[in-house]
Every structure is written in C-alpha cells, then in structure tokens.
Amino acid sequence: MTQTTSSSSSIFSRSDWQKGYESLRAEQSYWIDNIEGEIPSGLEGTLFRNGPGLFDINGEQYGHPFDGDGMVCAIAFREGKAKFTNQYVKTPEFLAEQRAGKILYRGVFGTQKAGGWLSNIFDLRNKNVANTNVVYQGGKLLALWEAARPYALNPENLDTLGLESFDGKLDAGKVFTAHPRRDDRTGDLWAFGVQPGPKSKIAIYQVNESGELFTESEVQVSGFCFLHDFAYTPNYRIFMQNPVSFKPLPFILGLATAGGCIELKPNTPSQFLIIDRQGNLQTLDTDPCFVFHHCNAYEQGDEIIVDSVCYPDYPKLEANTDFREIDFDKVIAGQLWRFTISLKLGKVSRELILERSCEFPVVHPRCVGQPYRYAYIGAIAKESGNAPLQAIAKVDMQTGKQEFHSFAPRGFISEPIFVPCDPSPDSAEDHGWVLTLVFDAAHNRSDLVILDAQNIAGKPLAVLHLKHHVPYGLHGSFTREVF
C-alpha cells in the first residue's frame, strides 16, 4: 500500500469545528462571484445537498444534529458560472415550530421536549425532518429521510411541494429510504423501506426514469431491523442486519428518545441479508460490526463483493450530553472493509481496505453495482486515532494505493460527490471531478471545492467561496440538468 497526500497539518481546533454546527437561518439565492481558479468548462448541471440546517429554536438546542430540520442547497453550473440557492423543507412540523418559537416534537436521536418525562410520555410521533439526502429522478426532486415518505421540491427554486406518494403507490404508513441507488445502465433508482418490529418487513422499490414507483418485493425478516443503507447489484439487494435490540419502554414513557433505546447486542454476529430479484432471502453471519454506509457491491462469479464502512460498536450519543463537546479520542472509528460473500458455500470473509477513520464513500455513477477500481471517501487528516473529517481519500481497490487531499487544520469536509468529465462508458474511471463542500473556519464560510479526480492530492481546480457557512450536511447528488 502506498500513500500520497497534500501537505497540511492534521491538528484541528475544537472551536473551529464547533462553528460548523451553528444554524443558518437565511434562505437566499445568488451568483457566486468569489472564485479561485476556474470552473471546468465541461462541468454543467446542478449539485444538490441536504442536511440539518437548524440546530436550535430561539436558542433551545436540539439534542442531536440529526434531529435538525432539513435544508437543501443547490449549486447550478453553466458556462463557467455557478449560482447558489438554499431553502428549508417546509414540513408542517418545521412551520409549527417556527410559529411557536420552541421545540414541539421529540427527535429520533437526542431531542426531548422541555418539561421532562411528563411532557414526552406517550408522545410517539416522528418529526419528518427531511434532512438526509436529496435526489432528482423522473422530473421529481425529493428530499429524503428514512422514517417517512419523501418531500417533493421544485427543482427550479427549491420550494416545498408536499409529501410524495408516487401517485398513491407509497401509502401514508410506508417509508422510503434516504439511501437509494441509481443503476446507471438502466436509469432506474432503487430504494427500500423498512417497517421494524419483532419481525421486520423490507420493501424493495424501483423508481423508473419517468418517476413511476413499483414494488419489486416485500420480505419479512426476523428481529428488529435498523437499516440505514443497502448495497445494490443487478441481481441482489444486500443489507447488513446490525446486531441491535430495541427496548421501547423508556421511549414510550418519555424517558429516552427512540435512538437512545437501541443497543448493540454484545458478541452477536452481524448478518448479511441478501434478497434476489424474486424476493428470496439468504442470511449469512459475519463478524460483529455496525454499518451505516456501503461503498459499493458487485457480482463476481458465485460471489458478491461488498465494500462497507464498519464500526466495532453502535456509535450512539449518550443521553444528556452535548454533541459539540464529544471527546474524539473516545469516538468509535469507522474503517473501510471488503466483504467477500460466497452464496454457494454460505460463508463470508473480510479484509481491511482503509485503516484511517473514514465515512461517506462514493464511486463513479456507472460503477454502482458493477466491478470498480476507485472509491472516494471522507477521512480524518491524521493517520490514526479519530477527529472530524478533514480530508478526501481516493482508494485504488486494485493496487491498494491511497491518496489524500487534506483541508486541515481549519477546513472540515462534507461527503464527496464524483462527477464524470465524460459520460461515455469507455472513458477512464477516474476521469472526472470530485466536488465537496468545505467549512472554512478561518473565514467562517463554506467553499465548494472542485478537485481533479486523477490528481486528488493536487491543487483544486476551483474554489467557490460562498457568502456564508453551510452547516455540516449529510448526502447529496448531481444531475446534468441545469436548474
């Protein structure tokens, strides 16, 4: 394994990092006129990003950043120019809290209403924060949160249109994942929804290029399912059943949030749930671990290769703690692992790919579900331990070579997005650009940084300075449509 990196210190300031968790209340739209370098001439389309933008209501703090209201950003590129737009997803819950000027809803991860357990007992409502991802498919721009239906937005100006039911095919009680996968060969978007319980039900959805939804299969699984993401291949949909238990009584009695009632079962194997196109389920055990995000998967003869970011434990936030004050030396590190699944032998083996703490892996769009060579992933800037994500890593899955572009000490990155320079199928897999939002603590603003994927450690091709910061986001997507 070889490593190259751009030169920068890996020491960060906690006060710098904390600035990225300040709420952004303003909604605006403007041309970005402060640019270092040049926007590549072939970069045409719209980058959409989603993430929590509000972390408090009139100073009353949410208990976890994932409970913050979803704010969608769009950066549109055309003829070497770029325009920024942001809007909050105007859910009924968001509007009600804005009118009331206080927290009215419990959050899944760490937020309780003021007043202790008496104010929270028997309140089992979920607040649809619509804050995890945003995708454009079949003329529809969808803000996604995995425990409810999507919200449809106007892609031209990000106005909220309302809950999306896909012409009634996604009923009021059903949910739609925040982690769909697009098959670049067919144009179909594949997704899932989970109805958890003592026996959980997984529904597999297909959304075609026209925006129509079809249910491919519904599979019942033993035990409580906590599934945030899945891996896709043409013939299989692959889930990691994390070995967790959900004890709902503290949640029902108002003593804890739903997320606080989830615990990892000690010394219990994780399970791969492998569902074929006909809805047949095969379950295979692997070493205990916890997975939020899969990088990619592909079929290789009788085997399936799955690359995932694995944690040795469930990294939940303890109750009555401030997420801004976490001790990074005690934060569980995620690492990139490769799983080789033999369906014929019923066995799973694994090997470590990237030891450095990392998250938010992406690949070339045409490689989703297919053999691939390069992965791009957010990483810490130092080689060991843990810290905020401050670097972009490029990992060569064939040679093991690892390259890094660091923004330390004062830059903090978001999920990288790979955009091909040339969409033709015979172009080089790394012939493209890596786009990432970087919070620049020195200037208290965010930058959209464009890197050459073939020279990831080199100087950025362009740095677009926004007029403000964008709070740390979660996921996003790029479309060739210019809005």
ABEGO torsion letter per residue (X at the ends): XBBBBBBBBABBBAAAAAAAABBBABBBBBBBABBBEBBBAABBEBBBBBEBABABBGGBBBABAAABBBBBBBBBBBGGBBBBBBBBBBBAAAAAAAAAGBBABBBAAABBBBGEAAAABGBABBBBAGAABBBBBGGBBBBBBAABBBBBBBAAAGBBAEBBAGGGABBAABBBBABBBBBAAAGBBBBBBBBBEABBBBBBBBBBAAGBBBBABBBBBBEBBBBABBBBBAABBBBBBBBBBBBAAAAAAGABBAAAABBBBBGBBBBBBBBBAAGBBBBBBBBBBBBABBABBBBBEABBBBBBBBBABBBBBBBGBBAAABBAAABBBBBBBBBBBBAAAGBBBBBBABABBBBGBBBBAAABGBBBABBBBBBBABABEBBBBABBBBBBAAAGBBBBBBAOAABBBBBBBBBBABABAABBAABBBBBBBBBBAAAGBBBBBBBBAABAABBBABBBBBABBBBBBBBBBBBABBX
